[in-house]
Amino acid sequence: MSQKKIIVIGGAHGGPTAAARAREFDENAHVMLVEKKDHVSWVRAGLRYHLSGDVSHYDEIDRERAAFFTQRYRIDVHTQTEAVALDLDASYVTLKSPSGIHRHRFDSVVFAGGAASKKANIDALGGPGVTFFRNVDHLQKIRSLIEQGAKKAVVIGCGPYGLEAVAGLQGAGLAVEVIERAPRILPHFSLPAAHAAAQMLIESGAKLHLNAEIESVERVGESKRTIQLNNGTVLEADIVVVCVGMKPQTQLLQEAGAAIHPSGAVRVRETMETTLPRVYACGTAVLVPHAVTKGPWWFPQPAIAERTAQIAGRNAAVGHQGDSESMSPVAGTAVLQIGNYWIARTGLTDELARTHLGEDRIQVVTIHGYSSERWLSGEHICVRMMVDKASECVVGAEVWGSQGVARRIDLLASAIVEGWSPSRVADIDMAYLPLLGPTNDPVKEAGALSALCLKGEAHPMTTDQLLFQLQQNLDFNLLDVSQDGDYMDQWPSYAVHVPLEELRGAMVDMDKNKPVVLLSRAGRRAHLASRILLQSGFETVSYLDGGALTWRLLTQNG
């Protein structure tokens, strides 16, 4: 019987993990790893930490090269080698290298083509001084420009990779300006979260240009650029970093007949096998099952890419007759650091939830709380929870603040994947230490309040809903129940300040048949006021979700 041969295509984006995993489950197979560049790399993220000085040398974030895989895993590594064709009938992969074109027999293939950075369609955005922010080659180019005296950088695009680039460049001491053609940043976050992130970015020292189109780029000298925007603003840059998105690199599989999603990502079964027999795929080029929609989604996130590579590598080794692994649904969890703050999301945003599940099915609750006990000078933290009223399950969440964000988003991601109800979230047994969070943690508080909404015992109103009512000139009482009325200047002139502590006395003069909307700083006092009125015979009582803090985010930034 001939030796089994497993060919892994792609020396980054999950390929090395898949090759190592294949060896782990088949010691006797011939495992070949091919990469068209001159080195393989296990690194997927962390470039910013080298620029900021947290990592002193490239090798610290990119240690595992060809010799490592050969010596530890006995993998046959071929660099400067590109897979150019896949012959399924004959079970051959055609490889192109400096030594020529060769055909290699395979028993199984793992495709880890990854995703390529999209280019800005502007002629002058090429050549020296312009780069992406995806791999060590880009990092070395930026470091070289900094060593040559670069002081100013412009980042084009403000998604997750754009923000990573900003952080790295700022950490290296550069002044950074960001160009975003949309009216907001972070398109995969909700609007409140995006506005909060924009504030964090500005506070970090970056200059943000929204609704900005590049009209012209002039090259000055060898690497500098002068960029003119459509509003007349002119930016000068020693370094331009293009972060306008990514596209899966799946042309090889497409030409071989594999099913490809409109996004460009390859469709796979839960075993990571493509629609081509014995051909698996992994990394940032594949679709994965979404825990909420149950459909395929493209999440080019390093931890998810790593898991797909582990599964693809094992299954390529054990085959259909072995003990295979399956990919579980994911919630698409992501966390970003912006200056001294963190912002994270998981599941669906409220906008996506309404699109996929229905406008009337989604309940949003916002908690502005503290990351630790307040008497320890706890820092502000915001938790937004999205619940499907039909299934009574948590379907999305966002958290932002300066401390404790990752801990809470991971908990909420588990809640989404496991299909928890908000009351189950409220009952979660969290470790307690005053420094780590209050006894009634904001996550638990969001779960408890969402549960009340499902029972009809709480009636939050979004900022958009309140703005609509104001625009329609509907007849209702607008009461600010904050203690000192510090936010009265944000509300319409006819809003009345009635502190919560005085509401029981003041409500005797109010018309119980007239709708009431309650306002406060964060929404908590307004919710308590709504409970008083509802139990006192008032027919229609709502309160502004997130209070003045969320109102200000949306009305002063949008």
C-alpha positions in Angstrom: 0.0 0.0 0.0 1.5 3.4 -1.0 2.1 6.1 1.5 -0.8 8.5 2.0 0.1 12.0 0.7 -1.5 15.2 2.1 -0.8 18.4 0.3 -1.5 21.7 2.2 -1.7 24.7 -0.1 -0.8 28.0 1.6 2.0 28.6 4.1 0.0 31.1 6.2 -3.7 31.8 7.1 -4.1 28.4 8.7 -2.0 26.3 6.3 0.8 25.6 8.9 -1.7 24.6 11.5 -3.5 22.3 9.2 -0.2 20.6 8.2 0.9 20.2 11.8 -2.5 18.8 12.7 -2.4 16.3 9.8 0.9 15.1 11.1 -0.5 14.8 14.7 -3.1 12.3 13.4 -1.1 10.4 10.8 2.5 9.9 11.7 3.2 7.9 8.5 1.7 10.2 5.9 3.8 12.3 3.6 2.6 15.9 4.5 3.7 18.6 2.0 3.2 22.3 2.7 3.6 24.6 -0.2 3.8 28.4 -0.1 4.3 30.8 -3.0 6.3 33.3 -1.0 9.8 32.7 0.3 8.8 31.7 3.8 6.0 30.1 5.7 4.5 31.9 8.7 2.3 30.9 11.7 1.7 34.6 12.6 -1.8 35.9 12.1 -2.0 39.0 14.1 0.0 41.2 16.4 1.8 43.4 13.9 0.9 46.5 15.9 2.9 45.2 18.9 6.1 45.3 17.1 5.6 48.8 15.9 4.7 50.0 19.4 7.8 48.4 20.9 6.0 45.7 22.9 7.7 43.1 20.7 11.3 44.0 20.0 12.1 41.8 16.9 10.2 40.3 14.0 11.3 36.8 15.1 9.3 37.1 18.3 6.0 37.2 16.4 7.1 35.0 13.5 9.4 32.3 14.9 8.1 29.2 13.1 9.7 29.0 9.7 10.4 26.0 7.4 13.0 24.4 9.6 10.7 24.4 12.6 8.0 22.5 10.7 10.5 20.1 9.2 12.2 19.3 12.4 9.2 19.2 14.8 6.5 17.8 12.5 8.5 16.2 9.7 6.7 18.3 7.1 8.0 18.6 3.6 8.0 22.4 3.1 8.2 23.9 -0.3 8.5 27.7 -0.5 8.4 29.9 -3.7 6.0 27.2 -4.9 2.6 28.0 -6.2 -0.3 25.6 -6.7 -1.6 26.4 -10.2 -4.0 23.6 -11.0 -6.0 20.9 -9.3 -6.8 17.7 -11.2 -9.4 15.8 -9.3 -9.9 12.9 -11.7 -6.2 12.0 -11.7 -5.7 13.2 -8.0 -2.8 15.5 -8.9 -1.8 19.1 -7.9 0.3 21.0 -10.4 3.0 23.1 -8.6 5.0 25.9 -10.1 8.4 26.8 -8.7 11.8 28.2 -9.8 12.8 24.7 -10.8 9.9 24.3 -13.1 6.4 22.9 -13.2 5.7 19.5 -11.5 2.7 17.4 -10.8 2.2 15.8 -7.4 -0.2 13.0 -6.5 -2.4 13.5 -3.5 -4.8 11.5 -1.3 -6.2 14.7 0.2 -5.7 18.4 -0.1 -6.1 21.2 2.4 -6.5 24.6 0.8 -5.5 27.6 2.9 -5.4 30.4 0.3 -6.3 33.1 2.8 -7.6 36.5 1.9 -5.9 39.3 0.1 -6.1 43.0 0.9 -8.2 45.0 -1.5 -6.4 47.8 -3.3 -7.5 51.4 -3.5 -8.2 52.2 -7.2 -6.0 55.2 -7.3 -2.9 55.2 -9.5 -0.7 57.2 -7.2 -1.4 54.8 -4.3 1.3 52.4 -5.2 5.1 52.1 -4.9 7.3 53.2 -2.1 5.6 54.8 0.9 2.3 52.9 0.4 1.6 49.5 2.0 -1.0 47.3 3.6 -1.1 46.0 7.2 -1.5 42.3 7.0 1.8 40.5 7.3 5.4 40.7 8.3 6.5 42.0 4.9 4.2 45.0 5.3 5.6 45.5 8.8 9.1 45.6 7.6 8.3 48.1 4.9 6.7 50.4 7.5 9.6 50.0 9.9 12.0 50.9 7.1 10.1 54.1 6.3 10.1 55.0 10.0 13.9 54.5 10.2 14.2 56.8 7.2 12.5 59.6 9.2 8.7 59.1 8.5 6.6 61.2 11.0 3.1 61.4 9.5 0.9 58.5 8.4 -2.5 58.3 6.7 -4.6 55.2 7.1 -7.3 54.7 4.4 -10.2 52.7 5.7 -11.5 52.4 9.3 -12.5 48.8 9.8 -10.8 46.4 12.2 -7.5 46.3 10.2 -7.5 50.1 9.8 -7.8 50.5 13.6 -5.0 48.0 14.1 -2.8 50.0 11.7 -3.6 53.2 13.6 -2.7 51.7 16.9 0.6 50.4 15.6 1.6 53.6 13.9 0.7 55.7 17.0 2.7 53.3 19.1 5.7 54.0 16.8 5.3 57.7 17.5 3.7 58.8 14.2 0.9 61.3 13.9 -2.0 59.5 12.2 -4.9 60.7 10.1 -7.7 58.3 9.0 -9.8 58.6 5.9 -13.2 56.8 5.8 -15.5 57.2 2.9 -18.6 56.1 4.9 -20.3 58.4 7.4 -19.3 56.0 10.2 -16.5 53.6 11.1 -16.7 49.8 11.9 -19.5 48.7 9.6 -19.9 45.4 11.4 -20.8 47.1 14.7 -24.0 48.9 15.6 -24.3 52.6 15.2 -23.9 53.5 18.9 -20.9 51.3 19.1 -19.4 52.8 16.0 -19.9 56.3 17.3 -18.3 55.3 20.7 -15.4 53.8 18.8 -15.0 57.1 16.8 -14.8 59.0 20.1 -12.2 56.6 21.4 -10.1 57.0 18.2 -10.2 60.8 18.4 -9.3 60.7 22.1 -6.3 58.6 21.2 -4.9 61.5 19.1 -5.8 60.4 15.6 -7.6 62.7 13.2 -10.7 61.2 11.7 -12.1 62.2 8.3 -15.6 60.7 7.7 -17.6 60.9 4.5 -14.3 61.5 2.9 -13.5 60.7 -0.7 -10.0 60.9 -2.1 -10.0 63.3 -5.1 -6.3 63.3 -5.9 -3.0 62.0 -4.7 0.3 63.6 -5.6 3.6 61.9 -5.2 6.2 64.1 -3.5 9.8 62.7 -3.8 10.4 59.0 -3.4 7.8 58.0 -0.9 5.7 61.0 0.4 2.2 61.7 -0.7 -0.1 64.7 -0.7 -3.8 63.6 -0.5 -6.7 65.9 -1.3 -10.1 65.0 -0.1 -13.5 66.0 -1.6 -14.1 68.6 1.1 -10.9 70.5 0.2 -8.8 69.1 3.1 -5.2 68.3 2.1 -3.2 65.7 4.0 0.5 65.1 3.9 1.8 61.5 4.5 5.2 59.9 4.8 3.4 56.5 5.0 0.1 55.5 3.5 -1.5 52.3 4.8 -4.4 51.0 2.8 -7.0 49.1 4.8 -10.1 49.1 2.6 -11.1 45.5 3.1 -10.2 41.9 2.2 -11.2 39.4 -0.4 -10.8 35.6 -0.1 -8.3 34.1 -2.5 -10.1 31.0 -3.8 -9.5 31.1 -7.6 -7.7 27.8 -7.6 -10.7 26.0 -6.1 -13.2 28.0 -8.2 -11.4 26.8 -11.4 -11.5 23.2 -10.1 -15.3 23.5 -9.7 -15.7 24.1 -6.0 -18.8 25.9 -4.8 -17.9 29.6 -4.0 -20.1 32.1 -2.1 -20.7 35.5 -3.7 -18.2 36.9 -1.1 -15.5 34.9 -2.7 -15.2 32.5 0.2 -15.4 28.8 -0.4 -18.4 26.7 0.8 -17.5 23.8 3.1 -19.2 21.1 5.0 -19.0 21.0 8.8 -15.9 18.7 8.4 -14.3 21.5 6.3 -14.5 19.4 3.2 -15.4 21.4 0.1 -17.8 20.3 -2.5 -14.8 18.7 -4.2 -14.1 15.2 -2.8 -11.0 14.9 -0.6 -10.4 18.6 -0.9 -10.6 20.5 2.4 -10.3 24.2 3.0 -9.6 26.3 6.1 -8.4 29.7 7.3 -9.7 33.1 6.2 -11.0 31.8 2.9 -13.9 29.6 4.2 -17.4 30.1 5.3 -18.4 28.9 8.8 -21.8 28.3 10.3 -23.4 31.2 12.2 -24.9 30.3 15.6 -27.9 32.6 15.2 -28.8 32.5 11.5 -27.6 28.9 11.1 -26.4 29.9 7.6 -22.8 30.3 6.3 -20.9 33.5 7.1 -17.5 34.8 6.3 -15.6 35.7 9.5 -11.9 36.4 8.6 -10.9 36.3 12.3 -7.7 34.6 13.4 -9.1 32.4 16.2 -11.8 31.1 13.9 -9.3 30.5 11.1 -7.2 28.6 13.6 -10.0 26.3 14.5 -11.0 25.6 10.9 -7.3 24.7 10.2 -7.3 22.2 13.1 -10.4 20.5 11.8 -9.3 20.5 8.2 -5.9 19.1 9.0 -7.2 16.3 11.2 -10.0 15.3 8.7 -7.6 15.3 5.8 -5.4 12.9 7.7 -8.1 10.5 9.0 -10.3 10.6 5.9 -14.0 9.6 5.7 -13.5 6.3 7.6 -11.7 7.8 10.6 -12.8 9.7 13.7 -13.5 13.1 12.1 -14.1 16.5 13.7 -16.8 19.0 12.9 -16.9 22.8 13.0 -19.4 24.1 15.6 -21.4 27.3 14.9 -19.7 30.5 15.8 -21.0 33.9 16.9 -18.4 35.9 15.1 -16.8 37.4 18.2 -14.4 40.3 17.8 -12.6 42.6 20.1 -10.5 45.7 19.3 -8.3 48.0 21.3 -8.5 51.7 20.5 -6.2 53.9 22.6 -7.0 53.1 26.2 -10.3 51.6 25.4 -11.7 48.2 24.2 -14.7 47.5 22.1 -16.2 44.1 21.3 -19.1 42.5 19.6 -20.6 39.0 19.2 -23.6 37.5 17.4 -25.8 39.9 15.4 -25.9 43.7 15.7 -29.5 45.1 16.2 -29.5 46.2 12.5 -28.5 42.7 11.3 -30.9 41.0 13.7 -33.8 43.0 12.3 -32.8 42.2 8.8 -32.4 38.4 9.4 -35.1 37.9 12.0 -37.6 40.7 11.5 -38.1 44.3 12.6 -40.6 43.5 15.4 -38.7 40.5 16.9 -35.7 42.3 18.3 -35.4 43.8 21.8 -32.4 46.0 22.6 -31.3 46.8 26.1 -28.4 49.1 27.0 -26.7 49.1 30.3 -24.2 51.9 31.2 -22.5 50.5 34.2 -19.1 50.1 35.9 -16.3 47.7 35.3 -15.7 47.3 39.0 -17.4 48.3 42.2 -18.2 52.0 42.0 -16.5 52.7 45.3 -13.3 51.5 43.7 -13.6 54.3 41.1 -14.9 51.8 38.6 -14.6 52.8 35.0 -17.6 53.2 32.7 -18.6 50.2 30.7 -21.4 49.8 28.3 -23.2 46.5 27.5 -25.8 46.3 24.7 -27.8 43.1 24.5 -30.0 42.0 21.5 -32.8 39.5 22.2 -35.1 37.7 19.8 -38.6 38.0 21.3 -39.8 35.0 19.4 -37.3 32.5 20.6 -36.5 34.4 23.8 -32.8 33.9 23.1 -29.8 36.3 23.2 -28.8 36.8 19.6 -26.2 39.6 19.8 -24.2 41.8 22.2 -21.6 44.6 22.3 -19.4 45.8 25.1 -17.1 48.8 25.3 -15.1 50.5 28.0 -11.5 50.7 29.4 -11.6 47.6 31.5 -13.2 44.2 31.6 -14.5 44.1 28.1 -13.0 40.8 26.9 -14.2 38.9 29.9 -17.8 40.0 29.3 -17.9 39.6 25.6 -16.6 36.0 25.9 -19.4 35.2 28.3 -22.0 36.7 26.0 -20.6 34.8 23.0 -21.1 31.5 24.9 -24.6 32.6 25.8 -25.4 33.2 22.1 -23.8 29.9 20.9 -25.7 28.0 23.6 -29.0 29.7 22.9 -29.4 31.1 26.4 -32.4 33.2 27.4 -31.7 36.6 29.0 -32.9 35.2 32.4 -30.2 32.5 32.1 -27.6 35.2 31.5 -28.9 37.1 34.6 -28.4 33.8 36.6 -24.8 33.2 35.4 -22.4 32.3 38.2 -19.7 34.9 37.7 -16.5 35.0 39.8 -16.7 38.0 42.1 -13.9 40.4 43.2 -14.7 44.1 43.7 -11.9 45.0 41.3 -13.3 42.8 38.5 -16.9 43.9 38.6 -19.9 44.9 40.8 -22.1 42.2 42.5 -24.8 43.0 39.9 -22.5 42.9 36.9 -23.6 44.9 33.8 -23.9 41.6 31.9 -26.2 40.2 34.5 -28.1 43.5 34.7 -28.6 43.4 30.9 -29.9 39.9 31.1 -32.3 40.7 34.0 -33.7 43.8 32.3 -34.1 42.0 28.9 -36.1 39.3 30.8 -38.4 42.0 32.2 -38.9 43.3 28.6 -40.0 39.8 27.5 -42.5 39.7 30.3 -43.9 43.1 29.4 -42.6 44.6 32.7 -40.2 47.0 31.1 -40.7 49.2 28.0 -37.5 50.7 26.6 -37.6 53.0 23.6 -34.7 53.5 21.3 -33.3 56.9 20.3 -34.6 56.4 16.8 -38.1 55.7 18.1 -38.1 58.8 20.4 -36.8 61.0 17.5 -39.6 59.7 15.3 -42.2 60.5 18.0 -40.8 64.0 18.3 -40.8 64.5 14.5 -44.4 63.4 14.4 -45.4 65.9 17.1 -47.2 63.2 19.0 -48.8 64.3 22.3 -47.0 62.7 25.2 -45.3 63.8 28.5 -41.5 63.9 28.4 -40.1 63.7 32.0 -36.4 63.8 33.0 -36.2 61.9 36.3 -32.4 62.4 36.8 -31.5 63.8 40.2 -30.0 67.2 39.2 -31.4 67.7 35.7 -27.9 67.9 34.3 -29.0 66.7 30.9 -32.0 68.9 30.4 -30.2 70.9 27.8 -30.2 67.8 25.5 -33.9 67.3 25.5 -36.7 69.3 23.7 -37.7 72.5 25.5 -41.0 71.1 26.7 -39.3 68.2 28.7 -40.0 68.6 32.4 -37.5 67.8 35.2 -39.1 65.7 37.9 -36.5 63.9 40.1 -37.3 60.2 40.7 -37.5 60.9 44.4 -40.3 63.4 43.8 -42.2 61.5 41.2 -44.7 59.8 43.5 -45.9 63.3 44.7 -45.8 64.9 41.3 -47.7 62.1 39.4 -51.0 63.0 41.2 -51.3 66.0 38.9 -50.6 63.9 35.7 -53.0 62.5 33.2 -52.8 58.7 33.4 -54.2 58.3 29.9 -51.5 60.4 28.3 -48.4 58.5 27.2 -45.2 59.1 29.2 -41.6 58.9 28.0 -39.0 58.9 30.9 -35.5 60.2 30.6 -32.4 59.9 32.7 -28.6 59.9 32.5 -28.1 56.1 31.7 -31.7 54.8 31.7 -31.7 53.1 35.1 -33.6 55.8 37.0 -36.0 56.2 34.1 -36.7 52.4 34.2 -37.4 52.6 38.0 -39.7 55.6 37.3 -41.6 53.6 34.7 -42.2 50.8 37.3 -43.7 53.4 39.6 -46.1 54.8 37.0 -47.1 51.5 35.6 -48.1 50.3 39.0 -50.0 53.5 39.7 -52.4 53.2 36.8 -50.6 54.9 33.9 -51.5 53.2 30.7 -48.6 53.9 28.4 -45.1 54.3 29.9 -41.8 54.0 28.1 -38.2 55.1 29.0 -35.3 56.0 26.8 -32.9 53.0 26.4 -29.4 54.0 27.4 -30.5 57.4 28.6 -28.7 60.6 27.8 -25.4 58.7 27.3 -26.7 56.8 24.3 -28.9 59.8 23.1 -25.8 62.0 23.0 -23.8 59.3 21.1 -26.3 59.1 18.3 -27.6 62.7 18.1 -24.3 64.5 18.4 -22.4 62.1 16.1 -24.8 61.1 13.4 
